[in-house]
Amino acid sequence: MIKKIFLLFIVFAFTLNTQAQRNTILIIADDLGPDYLGFYENSVDTVDAPNIRSLLAKGVRFKNLMSNPVCSSTRTTILTGRYSFRTGVGGVVGGINGSKQIDTAEISIPKLLKIHNPNIGKANIGKWHLKLSTPAINLMSPLALGYNWSEGPFIGQLPSFTNWTKYTNGVSSTITTYATAENVNNAVTWLKAQTPGNPFFLWLAFNAPHEPLHLPPAGLHTYTNLSGTTADINAQPKQYFKAMIQAMDHEIGRLFDSLKVMNKLDSTDIIFIGDNGNTARTAQILDLTKAKGTIYEYGVRVPLIIAGPSVVNKGRVSNALVNTADLFATIVENFGFTNWQKQIPTNKPVDSKSLQPIIKNTSDSVRPWIFSEIFKLTTDSADGKCMRNRNYKLIKFDFGKEEFYNLALDPLESNNLLKGILTATDISNYYYLCTEMTNLVGGTSFCQNGVGIKNIEMNNVIEIYPNPTSETLNLKLSENIFDNFNFTLIDYLGRIIYEKKNLLPLNTYAINLSEFPKGLYFVVVKIDGVSLTKKILVD
């Protein structure tokens, strides 16, 4: 009996220690899409990154993470769990065509962690780029947003990776150590200073592989054939980009080694992401107008791996749709704070959906769609919003242009379906996405009237009456020039709720709508491959 009690005590003590060491490190690579990483689908010219790759066996790789097209807005979605139209940070902070800055009154990850457990260490190390460096009070914004420690460059792009300004809790210093290595030096120093037994959250944001492209120090990469001259960089920018990725991977490995020496690696979850797609200079697509800064897939689809002790059934690949905003709830709940929603003001809604069900392997999905956007203080033609579900993606540019793609068949977004004939499935997905986007953002409807009407006007071919209707809807072709037609009824969420095929022309078809909820519906009639649509109101 005494022996059993002793064993139970040991198990209980071990459990307490495990819970106390619930640590998380978020690693952000700057301007890194998935196509340089050989373990991602459709990778092209890849780079050897063994330390990043080592996370695969310990975690979950996510295939469908959508970021914002640029760094400041993506980082704000992670830190606050809120979409850009809510925070106002819609583009790049600073610059000629910049964005609003983050409001330090926002509820952030470190603020919530402080509420949950004041003993959690919270550090922001590396790139900040959520406030301008002037006035001087802005330099304290990381601390105002809840971090205990902040150390790194304040701006987005370094003038040089070996001569740059670092701000440590608001105090500036000139650094000549290679920036990627300095970030890890600072991270390791901070980790060593943490009180034993207290959990920690580390936001580690590299400037790499963001420009300026350069040749990293020897020993951090294997690209020995590069000279580092401006002419050579301009001649083969992708090779220097890969050298910078490899240098970052080398330093990530040094971080992992340090965690292991400190006996913290096995108690720490690692989240690795890119903040947006590659620039046109390093993009591996033919259409360079769809790279970083755009809401096309190449600008917003980025890598995500979550690895560590929290992951159940390690080594998995997830098809779940994920927004960068979802990391907010995921990280907070990683520390056991499951009722954080009670701390959110009603006038500051959070969009984040926790990925814990996927991490724990209890679900393969947490949301039906993902959303991205870009907008600036001075608008331009790239400004707009997009939303996608499993297979389809709708893009709505602010100047009015609209594009719609079947990503399952067209991942490079080369065939805008709105220029051709839409199937009933196309139309139902279009109306689902435009309605969901309208419900999310509010304001004028994002749905375009008459989508799917091509070559033939419905009013000249089909009689649909009465409209509005409360019980019965009558349908009849006005001309006997077709052999047959198909009829589909779609609700405002894009769901097909009624369907009839191979109907004979000139016959009248009555559909009983009395059991359907009141509201807006869409009639889709397909004749000889042409889809026609019309709105129907059931009142």
Sequence and secondary structure as in RCSB ss.txt:
>XXXX:A:sequence
MIKKIFLLFIVFAFTLNTQAQRNTILIIADDLGPDYLGFYENSVDTVDAPNIRSLLAKGVRFKNLMSNPVCSSTR
TTILTGRYSFRTGVGGVVGGINGSKQIDTAEISIPKLLKIHNPNIGKANIGKWHLKLSTPAINLMSPLALGYNWS
EGPFIGQLPSFTNWTKYTNGVSSTITTYATAENVNNAVTWLKAQTPGNPFFLWLAFNAPHEPLHLPPAGLHTYTN
LSGTTADINAQPKQYFKAMIQAMDHEIGRLFDSLKVMNKLDSTDIIFIGDNGNTARTAQILDLTKAKGTIYEYGV
RVPLIIAGPSVVNKGRVSNALVNTADLFATIVENFGFTNWQKQIPTNKPVDSKSLQPIIKNTSDSVRPWIFSEIF
KLTTDSADGKCMRNRNYKLIKFDFGKEEFYNLALDPLESNNLLKGILTATDISNYYYLCTEMTNLVGGTSFCQNG
VGIKNIEMNNVIEIYPNPTSETLNLKLSENIFDNFNFTLIDYLGRIIYEKKNLLPLNTYAINLSEFPKGLYFVVV
KIDGVSLTKKILVD
>XXXX:A:secstr
 HHHHHHHHHHHHHHHHHHHT EEEEEEETT  GGGBTTSTT  S B  HHHHTTGGGEEEEEEEE  SSHHHHH
HHHHHS  HHHHS  S BSSTT B    TTS  HHHHHHHH TT EEEEEE   SS S SGGGGGHHHHTT SEE
EE  SSS S TTSEEEEETTEEEEE S HHHHHHHHHHHHHHTS TT  EEEEEE  TTSSS     TTS S TT
    HHHHHH HHHHHHHHHHHHHHHHHHHHHHHHHTT GGGEEEEEEESS   TTT  SS GGGSTTSSSHHHH
EEEEEEESTT SSSSEEEEEEEETTHHHHHHHHHTT TTGGGGS TTS       HHHHTTS S S S EEEEE 
 SS  TT EEEEE SSEEEEEETTS EEEEETTT TT    GGGS   HHHHHHHHHHHHHHHHHH SS    TT
TT  SS HHHHEEEE SSBSSEEEEEESS  SS EEEEEEETTS EEEEEEEE TT  EEEE TTS SEEEEEEE
EETTEEEEEEEEE 
